Amino acid sequence: MSAPPADRNAEGNFLGAALRHPAFIAGLVLTLLFVGAALLSYLWTPYDPTRLDIAAKLQTPTSGHWFGTDHFGRDIFSMLMVGARVSIAVAIIAVGIGVSLGVPLGLYAAAHRGSLLDEVVMRGNDLIFAFPSLLLAILITAVFGPGAVNAIIAIGIFNIPVFARLSRGAALSLWTREFVLAARVAGKGRARISVEHILPNLMNLLIVQGTIQFSLAVLAEAALAYVGLGAQPPLPSWGRMLADAQTFISLAPHLALFPGLAIVLTVLGLNLLGDGLRDLHDPRLRRART
Amino acid sequence: MTLYLLRRLLSLSLTLLAASIVVFLVTEIIPGDPAAFMMGINADPAAIAALRSELGLDQPVAFRYLNWIVGMLQGDFGQSYTYRVPVSELVGDRIAVSLPLTLYALALSTLIAFPAGVFAASRRNAPGDIAIMGVTQLGVAVPNFWFAMLLVLLFAITLQWFSAGGFPGWDAGVLVALKSLTLPAIALALPQASILARVMRSSLLDTLDEDFVRTARAKGLSRSQALWGHALRNALIPVLTIVGLQFSFLLAGGIIIENVFYLPGLGRLVFQAISQRDLIVVRSVIILLVFAVVAVTFLVDIAYAIADPRLRRQRR
């Protein structure tokens, strides 16, 4: 009962199916666009995003400044490019924390179902879920001080129970499957089965959840930065650009437009990508669509 | 049923107890001494020490924790370090803003999401469904504070229908007060309504595929009769969970929105209290919000058990 033949077929057709899935393509393009902008910002930005030019402040979009300038005359397009870097880096590391701690915890809990540690892991998850996430993130950044690193920790903590619960639940059902029983009969230990047989079968699920958590992390980072608890100046961040824009909203509404659109399109891209991956990996869903 | 509820109650009480220890310890390590903060930078060390002992800050940690818990159980949340008034009074004033805002947003979210979800499900893959799914996909991606700014730009600055922020208080009249909470409530509700509509739609579609709906259709009911009469009720269970979860989400999400609209709610109180090292206020507000989350979870559990007797039997 390991991998049914239908699944193998599906893997073979993955690329073809992906190319015929418009939402997946749109998500991929948007995501690559922002990742590309973030990477490019290390090599080139139209202007130095930290350079102040008071004479050119609050300009609306022109051919010189594609998205205009802010209240210090900084180039908004350049700031958005560097902001993408911050946003994506915070989200990747925060989700990375969640995966690298949550998945082993979940796998261990599933492998030792009913043990004390299983109970501790699950109750710990309940505990973290009882806190409104944003509130604890604010508290954590208040304790350790504002900044990108502490924002990563605050967002990362909430990703641990998400991945722990997901991988425990999925692993529990895999433990009853015949290919796992076969591995046990062959004399493999629980840890080895978890790594060699359970984990590879969780990958699709983890990738899909990963993109969803990634988009939530981008939103959380923006919210923290908006209230002044994210990356600190002079490093530009989308959330803080919006906080600054609020002061000038009646004078220069375009200041609020571009960073907001950047957040929306990034999150939208990641969500579409996640939905697309889920559809493509689940033949049952794909059949239902066609 | 009673046994099931008692077990849930015990498990949630333990969560609450653990949460209180975490909150206490985390606020314990917030850098900065509240007494020194209150006395200012040129304060005499002896005076700071005297204030520390007056506030009970010189007591052992475990003792202060027990004091706090026992006090809270008796309804005494202690005295705010900076405002010099009972925390319960301070929090009470702020809840009068945050709770109505949360309920307002929850009502909006539900009122938008239910019809949208049902409409989309009843027209699976038709243009109406695709349009609603597109809008909700966008709604999930919009940060609520940015949406709030756009609302201010349109309705407060350009059209001048609403004020851009502030809260006149309930004494100014219920309608006036509600009006000032309208833009914040819309900003909070949009992303939540998008999530809820999607859950409603997929839950309804799942139910429509089930055997009992097919039976109902086979017995001659039209598609919409089967939907309204049979599928909808059964599809509501997962939707209820999300509504429950959204309550806590909205209550906490208000923290940011209250800052956008300068509303004197719990969120702004937490921010001010953190910056002023008013630890007792920070602790009390956070544990109150955690309590709200846990209490709502419990209520949803009860609603489940009532709605679906199978759950009761399974878990016993």
Interface residues (C-beta under 8 A of the other chain):
Chain A: R123 D126 L127 A130 F131 P132 S133 L134 L135 L136 I138 L139 I140 A142 V143 G145 S215 L219 A222 A223 Y226 V227 L242 A245 Q246 I249 S250 P253 A256 P259 G260 I263 V264 L265 V267 L268 N271 L272
Chain B: S11 L14 T15 L16 A18 A19 V22 V26 T27 I29 I30 P31 Q137 L138 V140 A141 V142 P143 F145 W146 M149 L150 V152 L153 I157 S248 F249 L251 A252 G253 I255 I256 N259 V260 V270 F271 I274 V282 I286 L289 V290 V293 V294 T297
